[in-house]
Amino acid sequence: MIEKVYLSRIARDSDVIINLPKLKTHSLTVFTGGIKNMYGTIPRGYRTRFHYEYMRIEDFSQMLTDVFSVIKPHLNIMDGIIAMEG
């Protein structure tokens, strides 16, 4: 789906990435989990643009999977003590 994935230099140059997402929902993904949290590793301008370019749930989810497949965190620990909705 995405031909090029632009990542922050910090994420790209890191030896180890530990992903610490919160348990929450999202209007375009139903459940966000660790995959949506890695969306923060792409530059803000692309994040804003992708919300408008991929408005169908299937397209947005595929785009998130594309980003996650490039960044590949070594460990995911989800905080589910207080969940967020919306």
Secondary structure, 3 states (H helix, E strand, C coil): CCCCCCCCHHHHHCCCCEECCEEEEECCCEECHHHHHHHHHCCHHHHHHHHHHCCCHHHHHHHHHHHHHHHCCCEECCEEEEEECC
